[in-house]
Amino acid sequence: MRSKATYLRSVSFAAISTLPVILGCALLGAPQARADYVVTLDEVGNNVEATANGAIDTTGLTAGTLALLRSSITPNIGMVATGGNAAAASTVQFFDGASGPTNFGSGGTAIATSASGTLAGLNATLGSPLGRIYLPQGYVSGTDITSSAVFANATFASLGITPGMKTWSWGSGPDQSFTIDAVPLPATLPLFGSGLGALGLIGWRRKRRALAVA
């Protein structure tokens, strides 16, 4: 028969070992905010990865003509574009009037090493009124967009990205904001182990997204 001390230690260990699962599930179950457009910048291994998803309601923006856009990043002018063909620029339509910060760092232009999905982006220092959103030709307002870009052998520091959230908006309704969320991963997540760490990471990302568009 086990002693009371042994029993208490086993119970305590079981409680501690299940804590990451509980935390991960709690984060996964957190209420999700509306799907405004969010570009998340992460340091992953030796790369910086940009993942973008959400929708854009063009109501309140001034429609422009056509422009050339390439998957890239220029923090010092508040410019980011994901998706499309990383090897060449593509034709898109622009919309002006997204109000917000003029930059999200001090870095110059870096071209994406690879990209996928629908080409879209932002340039905070162009436009009349200021703040230019780039969307595919024929884009239907409110349609979901998903895209990504990878900047190989790079870090936030080398690209001149300032960690934090920056948001541009052109109204108060759903899908009327564009957010760049550049936040390094929490140092505590890997302590959960590979499987539980992944669960915690998913929950953390969802919570970050909810904060970005709340």
Residue pairs with C-beta under 8 A, 6 or more apart in sequence:
2 10
20 192
20 193
20 196
20 197
20 199
20 200
21 196
21 199
23 200
23 203
24 192
24 196
24 199
24 200
24 202
24 203
25 199
25 203
26 203
27 200
27 202
27 203
27 204
27 206
27 207
28 199
28 202
28 203
28 206
30 203
30 206
30 207
30 210
31 210
32 206
32 209
32 210
33 209
33 210
33 212
33 213
33 214
34 174
34 175
34 213
35 53
35 54
35 55
35 144
35 174
35 175
35 213
36 54
36 55
36 174
36 175
36 176
36 177
36 178
36 179
36 212
36 213
37 52
37 53
37 54
37 55
37 56
37 120
37 145
37 175
37 177
37 178
37 179
38 52
38 53
38 54
38 179
38 180
38 181
38 209
38 212
38 213
39 50
39 51
39 52
39 80
39 82
39 122
39 178
39 179
39 180
39 181
40 50
40 51
40 52
40 181
40 182
40 205
40 208
40 209
41 48
41 49
41 50
41 156
41 161
41 180
41 181
41 182
41 183
42 48
42 49
42 50
42 51
42 184
42 185
43 155
43 156
43 184
43 185
46 152
46 153
46 154
47 113
47 150
47 151
47 152
47 153
47 154
48 150
48 151
48 154
48 155
48 156
48 159
48 161
49 148
49 149
49 150
49 151
50 73
50 80
50 82
50 112
50 148
50 149
50 150
50 151
51 82
51 147
51 148
52 82
52 83
52 117
52 120
52 145
52 146
52 147
52 148
53 144
53 145
53 146
53 147
54 144
54 145
54 175
54 213
55 142
55 143
55 144
55 145
55 175
56 120
56 133
56 135
56 139
56 141
56 142
56 145
56 175
56 176
56 178
57 141
57 142
57 171
57 173
57 174
57 175
57 176
58 95
58 133
58 135
58 139
58 141
59 141
59 171
59 173
59 176
60 97
60 170
60 171
60 176
61 95
61 96
61 97
61 98
61 133
61 170
62 95
62 96
62 97
62 127
62 128
62 129
63 93
63 95
64 93
64 94
64 95
64 96
64 127
64 132
65 93
65 94
66 91
66 92
66 93
66 94
66 137
67 91
67 92
67 93
67 94
67 134
68 89
68 90
68 91
68 92
69 81
69 84
69 89
69 90
69 91
69 92
69 119
69 121
69 134
70 81
70 84
70 86
70 88
70 89
70 90
70 111
70 112
71 81
71 82
71 83
71 84
71 85
71 86
71 111
71 112
71 115
71 119
71 149
72 79
72 80
72 81
72 109
72 110
72 111
72 112
72 149
73 79
73 80
73 81
73 107
73 109
73 110
73 112
73 149
73 151
73 159
73 161
74 80
74 107
74 108
74 109
74 110
75 103
75 104
75 105
75 106
75 107
75 159
75 160
75 161
75 162
76 103
76 105
76 106
76 107
76 108
76 160
77 102
77 103
77 123
77 124
77 125
78 100
78 101
78 102
78 103
78 104
78 122
78 123
78 124
78 125
78 166
78 168
79 109
79 121
79 122
79 123
79 124
79 125
80 104
80 121
80 122
80 180
81 119
81 120
81 121
81 122
81 134
81 149
82 112
82 115
82 117
82 119
82 120
82 121
82 147
82 148
82 149
83 115
83 116
83 117
83 118
83 119
83 120
83 145
83 147
83 148
83 149
84 90
84 115
84 117
84 118
84 119
84 147
85 115
85 119
86 111
86 112
86 113
86 114
86 115
86 149
90 119
91 137
92 119
92 120
92 134
92 135
92 136
92 137
93 134
93 135
93 136
93 137
93 138
93 139
94 126
94 127
94 132
94 133
94 134
94 135
95 132
95 133
95 134
95 135
96 126
96 127
96 128
96 129
96 130
96 131
96 132
96 133
97 127
97 129
97 130
97 131
97 170
98 122
98 124
98 127
98 131
98 132
98 133
98 168
98 169
98 170
98 178
99 129
99 130
99 131
99 168
99 169
99 170
100 124
100 131
100 166
100 167
100 168
100 169
100 178
101 124
101 166
101 168
102 124
102 125
103 124
103 125
104 161
104 162
104 164
104 166
104 180
104 182
105 156
105 159
105 160
105 161
105 162
105 182
106 160
106 162
107 158
107 159
107 160
107 161
108 160
110 151
110 154
110 159
112 149
112 150
112 151
113 150
113 151
113 152
114 149
114 150
114 152
115 147
115 148
115 149
115 150
116 147
116 148
117 145
117 146
117 147
117 148
118 136
118 145
118 146
118 147
119 134
119 136
119 147
120 133
120 134
120 135
120 136
120 145
120 147
121 133
121 134
122 131
122 132
122 133
122 134
122 168
122 178
122 180
123 131
123 132
123 134
124 130
124 131
124 132
124 168
126 132
131 168
131 170
133 178
135 145
142 175
151 159
156 162
156 163
156 182
156 184
161 182
162 182
163 182
163 183
163 184
164 182
164 183
165 179
165 180
165 181
165 182
165 183
165 211
165 212
166 179
166 180
166 182
167 177
167 178
167 179
167 180
167 212
168 177
168 178
168 179
169 176
169 177
169 178
170 176
170 177
177 213
179 212
179 213
181 208
181 209
181 212
183 208
185 201
185 204
186 204
189 197
189 200
189 201
189 204
190 197
191 197
192 199
192 200
